[in-house]
Structure formats: structure tokens, C-alpha cells
Amino acid sequence: MSGWIPPTLAYIVLLGAAGVTAKLALRTITWQQLVLWVPLLYLAYSAIFVATGTRFPLGVGGAWAAATAFGASTALVLFFYALTKGPASQVTPASSAYPVVTVIGSALFLSEKLTLIRGIGTALVVAGVVLLSK
């Protein structure tokens, strides 16, 4: 089994569960209050990484890391807000269409090939989002 498969499966399970736990939290707190919990866990992970020798990146890699952090954190805030407006069973699957952006961006900016299989997979994701939004 490739080394990327176990963490990817864990990511899928944890992110899928987060759609449910976030909606449960939003029954009694605001989306803004939900956002306040996120940095607490990131700080704990950061403390572990620093304690094991990881250093804060600067330069070009650090700038890309900052752009990634901005995108990821803003997306999560928007996801929490969307959950206040719609059912988790629609919001969470629809929000999982982001790989379409990654596939296109990878082809445009990373010189990765857009193969027929990737094109079909991306089309299936788009079709799934359309079906789930009804």
C-alpha cells in the first residue's frame, strides 16, 4: 500500500465526521464560536512539531505556506458559515468538490498532466455535486 493512502483515508473519515460534529455544535453555538476552537488544536500540533525540531519556514516556501494557511483557514470558516445556512448532508458533499480546482490548478501551474481518467473523475465529482444540491 502506498504511503499516502492511510493518512488520506484518515483525512476522509475525520473531515467527514467534522461535518456532523460541526452541525451538532452549531445547534447551540454560533459559527464564530466554532471557529475559536480551531486555533487551539493547531497551537497544540505546532507545539509538538516545534518540540520535535521543526522550524518556522521563511522565504519562498514560507510564503507559499502562508498562502496555503490563508486558503485553508478561510475555507474552514466559510464551511462553518455554510453549515448554518444548509443541511450537513448537502453542504459537506458539495464542499468536497474542491478537487476540481486542484486538478485544474495542478495542470496549469504544476505541469501535471490532465489525463482522461482524471478528467472523468473530475466530471463525476461535478455531477455528484449537482445531484446533491437538489
N, C-alpha and C positions, 0 to 999 in steps of 0.2 A: 504494500500500500504506500502510495506517495506520501511524503511528509506533510503536505499541505492539507490532506483530506481530514484527519482527525480534528485539527483546530477549526477547519471550515464547517464541519458537522456541528461542533460545539457552538460556533457562531450562529448557525441557523437555529439551533434549539434555543439558545439564550435570547437571541433577538426576537424570535417568535414568541417566546414566553414574555418578553418585555412588553409586547403589545397588549397582552392580557393584564399583566401586573400594573402597567401604566393606566389602563382603563379602570381597573379596580381602585387605584389611588385617586383618580380623578372623580370618583363618586363623592369624595369627602374633602379634597383639597383642590386648589387651582393649579393650572398648568405651570404657572410661575413658581409655585411652591415645589412642584415636582422637579423642576429644573434645579432647584437649590441642592438637591441630593447628589446630583451627578458629579460636581467637582470634588465632593468629599471622597468618593471612591477613586477618582483619578489622582487625588493627592496621595492616597494610601498606596496605589500602584507606583506612583512616582517616587515615593519614599523608598519603596522596596528596590526599585531599579537603581536609584542613586546609591543606596547602601551596598548594592552588589557591583558597583563600579561604572554604571552608565553615566555619561557626562552630557550636559546640555549642548545640543548642536548649534553651531553658528555657521555663517557662510551661506552658500547656495542651498546646501541640503537643509540647513535650519530654516531658510526662507520657505522652501517647499513644505517643510514640516509645519510651519506656521499657517500656510495656506490650507493644508490638509486639516489642521486643528480647527481653523475657522469654518471650513465647509462641514466637517463632521459635527461640530457643536451647534452650528446654526441649523443644520438639518434635523438634529435631535429636538431642538426647541420647536421647530416647525411641525415635527411629527407629534409632539405632545399637544400642541395647539390644535392640530387637525383632529386628534382624538377627542377633543372637546366638542367638535362640530359633527362628527360622524361615528358610526359603529366601528369597533375594532375589527370586525370581520370584513369590512370594506377598506378602511384606512390602511391597515397594516399590509394586506396583499398589494394594494395599489402603490403604496410607498416602496414596495420591493421591486419596482420597475427601474430603479436606478442603474442596474447593469447595462441598460440600453445606452445611457450616457457614457459609461465606462468603455463599452465596446467601440462606440464611435470615437471617443477621445483617444483610445489606445491606437486606433487606426490612424487618426490624424496627427497625433503628437508623439507617439512612441514607435511608429513604423511597424506596428503589429499587423499581421495580415487579417483581413476580414474575409474569412472563408465561408463557403456555402453553409457549412454546419453552424458556424457562429451566427450567420445571417438568419437561418431558420430558427435557431434558439432564441434570438432576439425578437423575431416576429412572433414566436409563441408567447414570449413574455408580454409583448404589447397586446396580443389577443387576449391573454388572461386578464390583464388589467381592464380592458374594455368589458369583458364579461363580468368581472367582479364589481364594476362601477354601476351596474344596473340594479 
